[in-house]
Amino acid sequence: MYHRLKSRVVKYLFIVCFGSHRSMRKSAFGQRHVQVVLIFFGLVLAYAMRVNMSLAIVAMTDPHAGGNSCSAEYCKAYVNQTFNWSVGTRSVILSSFFWGYVVLQVPGGELANRVGGKLLLASSIAINSILLMAIPTCAYYGGWQLVVVCRVLQGLFQGVTFPSVHNLLGKWVPVEEKSRLGQFVYAGSQLGTALQLITAGYIADQWGWPMIFYSVGILGAIWTLFYLKLGAASPQSSNTISPDERGYIESSLGTVQVHKKLQTPWKAIMTSKQFLALVLVHCGQNWGFWTLLTEIPSYMELVLKVNIKSNGVLSALPYLMMFILSFVFSIILEHCHNKQLFSLSTSRKISNSIGFYGAAAALIGIVYAPSHSLTASVALLAIAVGVNAGHITGLVLVHIDMAPNFAGSLMGVTNGLANIVSIVAPLVAAIILKDESDPKFWKVVFFLAAAVYVLTNTIFIIFGTSERQPWNDPSDEYKPLS
């Protein structure tokens, strides 16, 4: 009885994460799923490394948030060390990650096309792990300036992460499984965000804020070792994939994109109004998402008066909701597409619209909610971030829809430009928030994010598409690289 129940549970979890029962019978659990799981955990760690400063900086600047269980001289002088950083300094630290992050986006896409995504993704996580574990020492001896240097370098080497992931998905994931497996991989970013926000407060409270950085850095090093052993840049470079699975993937994707390296058609890409609409909507996504991500912990602490441990848990709730809803969106979108209720472009736009317009409505709701009502504010924040899961099965996968041969390069361009916005958004919030404890200034921040969501998604609805673009396919004009 137990074994029968266990088998059914495993089968159900497989179907939810990776595909239908019919798909499972057809192609079974294979190397493409191993790669997807490895990349998923890579994104969990990448986002944990990216966002931990949002909560850690609260503990680093709060003299009452040190490690309570530490009594050694090291703890007194180092773990409990806090810093009198102004709002402006904190905003510079929070935004500095993106100063480096935007630099390697486009080169990262081109590098992924030429050398494969595996090496770039492994290097990104490994170097970030080292830099993350250096932050406490840098803060203690070099102040906020050296912390900014670490964060810029972190961003620089994480700049290749999304282009690498898109490149890997473009090579490993069959067309029939793209929505489900693509969604599963990118859900790792929400899970990493949520887990880091949940645990960071407790870690800071028990062992001091430096352990926030050390713990994730160690996990990143462990993941790197596993990925170097088990990961592969493509089905053709895998030594463990079966011939049947390799044939299944190649027949679905087409052998051209997996066997040849193509010259990126930059002129056609940059003059495509469909692609420019994708750039704009990606910028809108980053404005809203990173405004909330970097500012929610401060809003919880200074407006809602939540302590450091509760702050982490409550700040994580919206991202846990986003993680869960990303699966819901994926299942619904796949059903609509399989039943041919909508075209792929329409399905993507519906999903993205729920994510953007839903988030905008919730942000406006926060503006009119009583500032003293913790339940209402947290619920609306959870809705604002949670429904934004629609962008994963919306704009994120549109890159692969439009041009799977150049998915890494497309993501490099859109993510690079969008993350310039990620630099600007926290700085704009800092300018607006003349008094972080005054709800009236927070209302302006939320109204602005809502307006950006509405405007950019409306443009995407009008001009965007998921149709395969003519410049994706090789021709006389776009010859393979020698």
Secondary structure, DSSP 8 states (H G I E B T S, - for coil): -HHHHHHHHHHHHHHHHH--HHHHHHH-S-HHHHHHHHHHHHHHHHHHHHHHHHHHHHHHT-TT-S-TT--SHHIIIIIT------HHHHHHHHHHHHHHHTTTHHHHHHHHHHH-HHHHHHHHHHHHHHHHHHHHHHHHHHHHHHHHHHHHHHHHHHTTHHHHHHHHHHHHS-GGGHHHHHHHHHHHHHHHHHHHHHHHHHHHHHH-THHHHHHHHHHHHHHHHHHHHH--SSGGG-SS--HHHHHHHHHHH-HHHHH--B---HHHHHT-HHHHHHHHHHHHHHHHHHHHHHHHHHHHHHTS---HHHHHHHHHHHHHHHHHHHHHHHHHHHHHHHTTSS-HHHHHHHHHHHHHHHHHHHHHHHHHS-TT-HHHHHHHHHHHHHGGGGGIIIIIHHHHHH-GGGHHHHHHHHHHHHHHHHHHHHHHHHHH-SSTT-HHHHHHHHHHHHHHHHHHHHHHHHH---S--GGGS--SSS-B--
